[in-house]
């Protein structure tokens, strides 16, 4: 009886996870057994290709995942007015592959979760194709009630009558227009305390990130009636569609054992060739906004110039003897990095910290938190607070005015992740005004390409406000024409910095 139960569990169990909450689906795999055995046979062609590392997923599975996503997104009810056509992203695929190879049944890595969405699936026994996982995520719709606009005042209610609906909402999140997935065979994988000898692990990453609390996954209305301007009015099967977006990844290169390096070199060569053809005044910016500091550096020592509010801390600051004065509000003579550990912004592995100067405080309280004991002080002194360096994925059209209008006392923006191909964005909707210093109505990402901070394949960018300019000058750099502007009526100015 026990063997029968164990065999039934091997054949039928499929588990899904959103953070730490399970959802279970038991699909019928009878007709798919032959197709699916390729993933369970370590000596088969698929496993050999996986070991060589050529792709994180087969082309057929990639296409089936992508096609099903777009099919399901086009058929949502109530209908969506701003649902975007989804395309494949190789960088998201590579990140998914890296995480799938850890065989950890949890979301990760933590450093990426603030900027991407993620759905996970795993099973053992007879294999189910990845499309079954996607369908199971979508099937959570039976427990989800769409929040209509009149209910969202100011935030939309969360309507889930089941244990979890966040797989479904990520699949149909209107602005999550890029996806990359990976599949890995994990030996002895721990799934909530049970050891699965051969677990097939599916990881799908989404960008821009969805599932923002208090927001509906899409806008209700006539299909394609509220598409972003950058789509130019394109519509395909009820989805906002941009011409040419089917070209989602580069064709595979010649077989090699150094796939990562080869593809990177090929991609960079492609960008350089294109740049050489389009302009001869290429600018490469290596100036960083974040300052690299030691554990002993105090804010008073380092706060000079425009880049004095973002710092990169090293590992090992718990063992440092540098003093920290205060709790929540810290004296300017405090160690920046140890204050960040004390507050819980970073751990002993180091990381990035934003600080905000808060003016004079009459006293500072001592406390013991996260392994650091701070000092009390009953004298007036200048103070600062620490916060996380947040990361936000944006579109080519996003402006600084929209993202971070520089409200006091904070004067820093989240770290931005720019998509690829912003050079090709419509300059009418993604303007660039200025050179080196840009008007805050400029596209962040196109300004970053113009300044040489990132190339056309995207990347991370830091944004820093600077004093307003009386005039902005035009120039042609890195394939982008910027505009000039005399006596701007209002707004701020900003600079962009590289993230190394």
C-alpha positions as CSV (number, residue, x, y, z in Angstrom):
1,X,0.0,0.0,0.0
2,X,2.9,2.3,0.9
3,X,4.6,1.6,-2.5
4,X,1.4,2.3,-4.3
5,X,1.0,5.7,-2.6
6,X,4.6,6.6,-3.3
7,X,4.2,5.7,-7.0
8,X,1.0,7.8,-7.2
9,X,2.9,10.7,-5.6
10,X,5.8,10.4,-8.1
11,X,3.4,10.4,-11.1
12,X,0.9,13.1,-10.1
13,X,2.5,15.7,-7.9
14,X,3.1,19.2,-9.4
15,X,3.9,22.0,-7.1
16,X,4.2,25.7,-7.7
17,X,5.4,28.5,-5.4
18,X,4.9,32.3,-5.1
19,X,7.3,33.3,-2.3
20,X,6.4,30.7,0.3
21,X,2.8,29.8,-0.7
22,X,2.0,26.6,-2.6
23,X,-0.4,26.0,-5.5
24,X,-1.0,22.5,-6.7
25,X,-2.0,21.3,-10.2
26,X,-2.3,17.7,-11.4
27,X,-2.4,17.6,-15.2
28,X,-3.0,14.6,-17.4
29,X,0.3,13.6,-19.1
30,X,-0.7,10.3,-20.8
31,X,-0.4,11.6,-24.4
32,X,2.8,13.6,-23.7
33,X,5.0,10.9,-22.1
34,X,7.2,10.3,-25.1
35,X,7.8,14.0,-25.7
36,X,8.6,14.6,-22.1
37,X,11.1,11.8,-21.5
38,X,13.8,13.9,-23.1
39,X,14.1,15.9,-19.9
40,X,14.2,12.9,-17.5
41,X,16.8,10.9,-19.3
42,X,20.3,12.1,-18.3
43,X,21.9,10.3,-21.2
44,X,19.5,11.9,-23.8
45,X,20.2,14.6,-26.3
46,X,18.6,17.3,-24.2
47,X,20.7,16.6,-21.1
48,X,23.9,16.5,-23.2
49,X,23.1,19.9,-24.7
50,X,22.3,21.3,-21.2
51,X,25.6,20.1,-19.9
52,X,27.4,21.9,-22.8
53,X,25.5,25.1,-21.7
54,X,24.5,26.2,-25.1
55,X,21.0,27.4,-24.0
56,X,19.1,27.4,-20.8
57,X,16.0,26.0,-22.6
58,X,15.3,24.3,-25.9
59,X,13.9,26.4,-28.7
60,X,10.7,24.4,-28.8
61,X,10.0,24.9,-25.1
62,X,11.0,28.5,-25.3
63,X,8.5,29.1,-28.1
64,X,5.7,27.1,-26.4
65,X,6.1,29.2,-23.2
66,X,6.1,32.4,-25.1
67,X,3.2,31.5,-27.3
68,X,1.1,30.4,-24.4
69,X,1.8,33.5,-22.4
70,X,0.7,35.7,-25.3
71,X,-2.4,33.6,-25.9
72,X,-3.5,33.7,-22.3
73,X,-2.7,37.5,-22.1
74,X,-4.8,38.1,-25.2
75,X,-7.9,36.3,-23.7
76,X,-8.1,37.8,-20.2
77,X,-11.6,38.7,-18.9
78,X,-12.5,41.4,-18.4
79,X,-10.7,42.6,-21.5
80,X,-7.4,44.5,-21.2
81,X,-6.9,47.9,-22.9
82,X,-3.1,48.0,-22.2
83,X,-1.9,44.4,-22.4
84,X,1.5,44.3,-24.1
85,X,2.8,41.6,-26.4
86,X,5.4,39.5,-24.7
87,X,8.8,38.8,-26.1
88,X,11.7,36.6,-25.1
89,X,14.7,38.1,-23.3
90,X,18.1,36.3,-23.4
91,X,19.4,38.1,-20.3
92,X,16.3,37.1,-18.3
93,X,16.8,33.6,-19.6
94,X,20.5,33.6,-18.4
95,X,19.5,34.9,-15.0
96,X,16.8,32.1,-14.8
97,X,19.4,29.5,-15.8
98,X,21.8,30.7,-13.1
99,X,19.1,30.4,-10.4
100,X,17.7,27.1,-11.7
101,X,21.2,25.6,-11.4
102,X,21.2,26.3,-7.6
103,X,18.2,23.8,-7.2
104,X,16.9,25.9,-4.3
105,X,13.1,25.9,-3.9
106,X,12.7,29.6,-3.3
107,X,12.7,32.8,-5.2
108,X,16.1,34.4,-6.0
109,X,18.6,35.7,-6.3
110,X,17.7,38.3,-3.7
111,X,19.7,41.0,-5.6
112,X,17.4,40.7,-8.6
113,X,14.0,40.3,-7.0
114,X,13.5,44.0,-6.6
115,X,13.7,44.5,-10.4
116,X,12.2,41.3,-11.9
117,X,9.1,39.2,-11.4
118,X,9.5,35.4,-11.0
119,X,7.3,32.3,-11.2
120,X,8.6,28.9,-10.2
121,X,7.5,25.3,-10.9
122,X,8.8,21.8,-10.1
123,X,7.7,18.2,-10.5
124,X,9.1,14.7,-10.7
125,X,8.0,11.4,-12.2
126,X,6.7,11.7,-15.7
127,X,7.6,15.1,-17.1
128,X,5.1,17.8,-18.0
129,X,6.1,20.3,-20.7
130,X,6.7,23.9,-19.5
131,X,3.4,24.9,-21.0
132,X,1.6,23.0,-18.2
133,X,3.4,25.1,-15.6
134,X,2.3,28.3,-17.4
135,X,-1.3,27.1,-17.7
136,X,-1.3,26.1,-14.0
137,X,-0.1,29.6,-13.0
138,X,-2.8,31.1,-15.2
139,X,-5.5,28.8,-13.8
140,X,-5.2,30.6,-10.5
141,X,-7.6,33.0,-12.2
142,X,-10.5,30.9,-10.8
143,X,-9.6,32.4,-7.3
144,X,-9.0,36.0,-8.5
145,X,-11.5,38.8,-8.8
146,X,-10.5,41.7,-11.0
147,X,-10.6,45.0,-9.1
148,X,-12.4,47.6,-11.2
149,X,-11.3,51.2,-11.4
150,X,-14.0,52.6,-9.1
151,X,-12.8,50.2,-6.4
152,X,-9.3,51.6,-6.4
153,X,-9.3,54.6,-4.2
154,X,-6.4,55.1,-4.0
155,X,-5.3,51.5,-4.2
156,X,-6.8,48.4,-5.7
157,X,-8.0,45.8,-3.3
158,X,-6.3,42.4,-3.4
159,X,-8.9,39.9,-4.4
160,X,-7.8,36.3,-4.0
161,X,-10.1,33.7,-2.5
162,X,-7.5,30.9,-2.9
163,X,-4.1,30.4,-1.2
164,X,-2.2,32.3,-3.9
165,X,-3.0,34.3,-7.1
166,X,0.3,36.0,-7.7
167,X,1.4,33.5,-10.4
168,X,-1.7,34.4,-12.4
169,X,-1.3,38.2,-11.9
170,X,2.4,38.0,-13.0
171,X,1.5,36.1,-16.2
172,X,-1.1,38.8,-17.1
173,X,0.7,41.9,-15.8
174,X,0.2,44.3,-18.7
175,X,3.6,45.9,-18.6
176,X,5.6,42.8,-18.0
177,X,6.5,42.5,-21.7
178,X,9.7,40.4,-21.5
179,X,10.2,36.9,-20.3
180,X,13.1,34.5,-20.0
181,X,12.9,31.0,-18.6
182,X,15.2,28.0,-17.8
183,X,14.7,24.3,-17.0
184,X,17.1,22.3,-14.9
185,X,17.1,18.7,-13.7
186,X,17.9,18.7,-10.0
187,X,19.0,15.6,-8.1
188,X,17.7,15.2,-4.5
189,X,16.0,18.6,-4.5
190,X,14.5,19.6,-1.2
191,X,10.8,20.6,-1.7
192,X,9.4,21.8,1.6
193,X,11.2,19.0,3.5
194,X,10.6,16.2,0.9
195,X,13.6,15.1,-1.1
196,X,12.8,14.6,-4.8
197,X,15.5,12.4,-6.5
198,X,15.0,13.9,-10.0
199,X,13.1,17.2,-9.9
200,X,12.5,19.2,-13.1
201,X,12.9,22.8,-12.0
202,X,11.3,25.6,-14.1
203,X,12.2,29.2,-13.5
204,X,10.6,32.1,-15.4
205,X,11.8,35.7,-14.9
206,X,9.6,38.7,-16.0
207,X,10.5,42.3,-16.7
208,X,9.5,44.9,-16.0
209,X,8.5,43.5,-12.6
210,X,4.7,42.9,-11.9
211,X,2.6,42.2,-8.9
212,X,2.9,45.7,-7.4
213,X,0.8,45.8,-4.3
214,X,-2.3,48.0,-4.6
215,X,-2.4,47.9,-8.4
216,X,-4.6,46.0,-10.8
217,X,-2.6,43.7,-13.3
218,X,-4.0,45.6,-16.3
219,X,-6.5,48.3,-17.3
220,X,-10.0,47.2,-18.3
221,X,-11.2,48.4,-21.6
222,X,-11.3,47.9,-25.4
223,X,-8.2,45.9,-26.4
224,X,-5.3,48.1,-27.5
225,X,-7.2,51.3,-26.6
226,X,-4.6,52.3,-24.0
227,X,-1.3,51.2,-25.4
228,X,1.8,53.2,-24.6
229,X,2.7,55.7,-27.4
230,X,5.9,53.9,-28.1
231,X,3.9,51.1,-29.7
232,X,2.8,53.4,-32.5
233,X,-0.8,52.2,-32.5
234,X,0.2,48.6,-33.3
235,X,-2.1,45.8,-32.1
236,X,-1.9,42.1,-32.6
237,X,-4.5,39.7,-31.3
238,X,-5.7,42.1,-28.6
239,X,-2.1,42.9,-27.5
240,X,-0.2,46.1,-27.8
241,X,2.4,45.2,-30.5
242,X,5.5,47.0,-31.7
243,X,6.6,46.2,-35.2
244,X,9.7,44.0,-35.2
245,X,9.4,42.8,-31.6
246,X,9.2,39.2,-32.7
247,X,13.0,39.3,-33.1
248,X,13.6,38.5,-29.5
249,X,17.0,36.8,-29.4
250,X,20.1,36.4,-31.5
251,X,20.6,33.2,-33.5
252,X,22.8,30.6,-31.7
253,X,26.5,30.8,-32.3
254,X,28.9,28.0,-33.2
255,X,29.3,25.3,-30.6
256,X,31.9,26.1,-27.9
257,X,32.7,25.4,-24.3
258,X,32.9,29.2,-23.6
259,X,29.4,30.2,-24.5
260,X,29.1,33.1,-22.1
261,X,32.2,34.8,-23.2
262,X,31.8,34.2,-26.9
263,X,28.2,35.5,-27.0
264,X,29.3,38.6,-25.0
265,X,32.1,39.3,-27.4
266,X,29.9,38.8,-30.4
267,X,27.2,41.1,-29.0
268,X,29.8,43.8,-28.1
269,X,31.3,43.6,-31.6
270,X,27.8,44.1,-33.1
271,X,27.3,47.2,-31.0
272,X,30.7,48.6,-31.9
273,X,30.1,48.0,-35.6
274,X,26.8,49.7,-35.5
275,X,28.2,52.6,-33.5
276,X,31.1,53.0,-35.9
277,X,28.6,53.1,-38.8
278,X,26.3,55.7,-37.2
279,X,28.7,58.2,-35.6
280,X,32.3,59.0,-34.9
281,X,32.1,60.9,-31.7
282,X,31.5,58.0,-29.4
283,X,31.6,58.9,-25.7
284,X,32.3,56.2,-23.0
285,X,31.5,57.4,-19.5
286,X,33.1,55.5,-16.5
287,X,32.2,58.0,-13.8
288,X,30.2,56.4,-11.0
289,X,27.7,58.0,-8.7
290,X,28.4,55.6,-5.8
291,X,31.6,56.0,-3.9
292,X,33.5,53.0,-2.7
293,X,34.3,53.4,1.0
294,X,35.9,51.5,3.8
295,X,34.2,50.4,7.0
296,X,35.9,53.3,8.9
297,X,34.8,56.1,6.6
298,X,32.5,58.6,8.3
299,X,29.9,60.6,6.5
300,X,31.7,63.7,7.5
301,X,34.8,62.5,5.8
302,X,33.2,61.6,2.5
303,X,30.4,64.0,1.8
304,X,31.9,66.2,-0.9
305,X,30.6,67.1,-4.3
306,X,27.4,65.9,-6.0
307,X,27.9,62.2,-5.4
308,X,27.8,62.2,-1.7
309,X,24.7,60.2,-1.0
310,X,25.3,56.7,-2.5
311,X,28.1,54.5,-1.2
312,X,29.4,51.0,-1.8
313,X,30.4,49.3,1.4
314,X,32.8,46.4,1.6
315,X,32.3,43.0,3.4
316,X,33.4,42.4,7.0
317,X,32.3,45.7,8.6
318,X,30.9,43.9,11.6
319,X,34.4,43.2,12.9
320,X,35.4,46.9,12.4
321,X,35.8,49.1,15.5
322,X,34.5,52.2,13.8
323,X,31.9,53.9,16.0
324,X,28.3,54.5,15.3
325,X,26.4,57.3,17.1
326,X,22.6,57.1,17.4
327,X,19.7,55.0,16.2
328,X,17.6,55.7,13.1
329,X,19.2,59.2,13.0
330,X,23.0,58.9,13.1
331,X,25.6,61.6,13.9
332,X,27.8,62.7,11.0
333,X,30.8,61.2,12.8
334,X,29.4,57.7,12.4
335,X,30.7,55.0,10.1
336,X,28.5,55.0,7.0
337,X,28.7,51.2,6.5
338,X,28.3,50.2,10.1
339,X,25.3,52.5,10.5
340,X,23.8,50.7,7.5
341,X,24.4,47.3,9.1
342,X,22.9,48.6,12.4
343,X,19.8,49.8,10.7
344,X,19.5,46.6,8.6
345,X,20.0,48.0,5.2
346,X,23.0,45.7,4.4
347,X,24.6,42.7,6.2
348,X,28.2,41.8,6.8
349,X,28.6,40.9,3.1
350,X,28.4,44.6,2.2
351,X,26.4,46.4,-0.5
352,X,25.1,49.8,-1.6
353,X,23.6,52.4,0.8
354,X,21.8,55.7,0.2
355,X,22.1,58.4,2.9
356,X,19.9,61.5,3.4
357,X,21.2,64.4,5.5
358,X,18.6,65.4,8.1
359,X,20.0,68.6,9.7
360,X,20.7,69.0,13.4
361,X,19.3,66.7,16.1
362,X,19.4,67.6,19.8
363,X,20.4,64.1,20.9
364,X,21.2,60.6,19.7
365,X,20.0,57.4,21.3
366,X,22.1,54.3,21.8
367,X,21.0,50.8,20.9
368,X,22.2,47.3,20.1
369,X,20.9,45.9,16.7
370,X,22.2,43.4,14.1
371,X,25.4,42.8,16.1
372,X,26.4,46.5,16.4
373,X,26.2,48.5,19.6
374,X,25.8,52.3,19.0
375,X,26.8,55.2,21.2
376,X,24.4,57.7,22.7
377,X,25.1,61.4,22.6
378,X,23.2,64.3,24.3
379,X,24.7,67.1,22.2
380,X,23.3,68.9,19.2
381,X,24.9,67.7,15.9
382,X,24.1,67.2,12.2
383,X,22.5,63.9,11.4
384,X,21.8,61.5,8.5
385,X,19.6,58.5,7.8
386,X,20.3,55.4,5.7
387,X,18.1,53.6,3.2
388,X,18.3,50.8,0.6
389,X,19.4,51.6,-2.9
390,X,16.3,50.5,-4.7
391,X,16.3,49.2,-8.3
392,X,13.5,49.9,-10.7
393,X,13.1,48.7,-14.3
394,X,11.8,51.4,-16.6
395,X,10.9,51.8,-20.3
396,X,12.8,53.9,-22.8
397,X,10.2,56.6,-22.4
398,X,10.4,57.0,-18.6
399,X,11.6,60.4,-17.5
400,X,13.2,61.6,-14.3
401,X,10.2,63.9,-13.8
402,X,8.0,60.7,-13.7
403,X,10.4,58.5,-11.7
404,X,11.8,60.8,-9.0
405,X,10.7,64.4,-8.9
406,X,13.5,65.1,-6.2
407,X,11.2,65.9,-3.3
408,X,13.1,67.1,-0.2
409,X,14.7,65.9,2.0
410,X,15.7,63.0,-0.3
411,X,17.6,63.9,-3.4
412,X,18.4,60.5,-4.9
413,X,16.6,58.3,-7.4
414,X,16.3,54.6,-7.4
415,X,18.9,52.7,-9.5
416,X,17.4,52.3,-12.9
417,X,17.5,49.2,-15.2
418,X,17.2,50.3,-18.8
419,X,15.9,47.9,-21.5
420,X,17.7,47.2,-24.8
421,X,17.1,49.1,-28.1
422,X,16.4,52.6,-26.6
423,X,18.3,54.1,-29.5
424,X,15.3,53.0,-31.7
425,X,12.7,54.5,-29.4
426,X,10.6,57.3,-30.9
427,X,12.5,60.6,-30.1
428,X,9.1,62.4,-30.0
429,X,8.1,60.3,-27.0
430,X,11.5,59.7,-25.6
431,X,13.2,63.0,-25.8
432,X,16.8,63.8,-24.8
433,X,17.4,67.5,-23.9
434,X,21.0,68.6,-23.1
435,X,24.5,67.2,-23.1
436,X,26.1,65.8,-20.0
437,X,23.4,67.6,-17.9
438,X,19.9,66.8,-19.1
439,X,16.4,68.3,-18.5
440,X,14.3,66.1,-16.2
441,X,11.7,65.7,-19.0
442,X,14.3,63.7,-20.9
443,X,14.2,59.9,-21.3
444,X,16.5,58.5,-18.6
445,X,17.7,55.6,-20.7
446,X,18.2,57.4,-24.0
447,X,20.1,60.1,-22.0
448,X,22.3,57.3,-20.6
449,X,23.0,56.0,-24.1
450,X,23.7,59.5,-25.3
451,X,26.1,60.1,-22.4
452,X,27.9,56.8,-23.0
453,X,26.8,55.4,-19.6
454,X,25.2,52.3,-21.2
455,X,25.1,50.9,-24.7
456,X,22.1,50.1,-26.7
457,X,21.7,46.7,-25.1
458,X,20.7,48.3,-21.8
459,X,21.9,48.0,-18.3
460,X,21.9,49.8,-14.9
461,X,22.1,53.5,-14.5
462,X,22.3,55.9,-11.5
463,X,20.6,59.3,-11.7
464,X,21.7,62.3,-9.7
465,X,19.9,65.7,-9.5
466,X,22.0,68.8,-10.2
467,X,21.2,72.5,-10.2
468,X,18.7,73.7,-12.8
469,X,20.3,75.0,-16.0
470,X,19.4,78.2,-17.8
471,X,20.1,76.5,-21.1
472,X,20.6,73.0,-22.4
473,X,22.9,72.3,-25.4
474,X,22.2,69.9,-28.2
475,X,24.7,67.3,-29.6
476,X,25.0,64.1,-31.5
477,X,26.6,61.3,-29.4
478,X,26.5,57.5,-29.6
479,X,23.8,57.5,-32.3
480,X,21.4,59.8,-30.5
481,X,20.6,63.5,-31.3
482,X,19.8,65.5,-28.2
483,X,17.8,68.8,-28.2
484,X,18.8,72.3,-27.0
485,X,16.5,74.3,-24.8
486,X,16.8,77.9,-23.8
487,X,15.3,79.4,-20.6
488,X,13.3,76.3,-19.6
489,X,10.1,77.2,-17.8
490,X,10.5,74.9,-14.9
491,X,11.8,71.5,-13.7
492,X,15.1,70.2,-12.6
493,X,18.3,68.9,-14.2
494,X,20.0,65.6,-13.8
495,X,23.2,63.7,-14.7
496,X,23.5,59.9,-15.4
497,X,26.3,57.7,-14.0
498,X,27.6,54.3,-14.8
499,X,27.0,51.3,-12.5
500,X,30.1,49.1,-12.6
